[in-house]
Amino acid sequence: MAWIRTLDDHEATGSLARQYKAALRRAGKVFGIVRLHSLDADLLGASMRLYASTITREDLPLSRRQRELIAVITSRANECFY
């Protein structure tokens, strides 16, 4: 498995610090998938916007539960453990 350097909470500044705080509010912790983008805060922001537009928006035809299930099945099919 590849290893990618990530930034801890105490290393985060500016936009990254704000996004880490948002992750804490959203999930109670900053998960590894969020930290994976920590060296590029703009990329992390784009990733979070994509996630919000495909999973958490309320006005989509599938329920959030259905969208999360599709994500889980896709991750399993791709042998992605998270």
N, C-alpha and C positions, 0 to 999 in steps of 0.2 A: 504494500500500500504506500502511496506517495505521502510525503510529509510537507506541509505548507506552513510557513511561519505566519502566525496570527498575533494580533495585539490584544493584550489584556485590558480590562477596564481602566486601570490606572495609567495606561499608556495612551489611551484614546483622548484626542483633543478635537475641538471644532466640530465639524459635521459628523465625524465618527462618534464622538462622545454623545452627541444628541441622538444619533441612531441607536447606540447602545442603551441609552436611557429609555428610548421608545420601546426597545425590545424587552427591557426589564418590566415596563408597565404592561406590555402586551402579554408576556409569557412568564414573568417572574424570574427569568434568567436570560442570559445571552447564550443561545445555543451555538454549537460548533458551526452549523451551516451559515449562521450570521457572521461569526468570527472569520470564516473562510474568506470573506470579502474585505477583511479589515485593512488590508494594505492599500485598498482603493475605495475610498468612501463614496465616490461618485458611482462606481459599479454597484456597491452595496445599496445605494439609494435606488438605482434602476431595478435591481433585483427585488427589492421590497415593493416597489410600485407594480412590478409584474405580478408578484405574489398577491398583492391586494386586489389587482384588477381581475385575477383569475380564480382566486379562492375566497376572499373575504367579502367581496361586494355582495350586497343583498338583492340587487335587481337582476340577477342572472337566472336563466331558465331552470338550471339544476339547483337543488338545495346545497347548502354548504356541506352537509354530511355526504351527499353524493359526490361533490367535487373532491372532498378529502379522501373518500374511498377510491376514486379514480387515481389520485396521486399515490396512495398506498399500493394499489395494484401495479401501477406503472413502476414504482420503485422496486417492488418485489420482482417484477419481470426483468428489470435491469440489474438485479442482484445488488441493489443499493440498500445498505443496512439501515439508514435512518428513515 
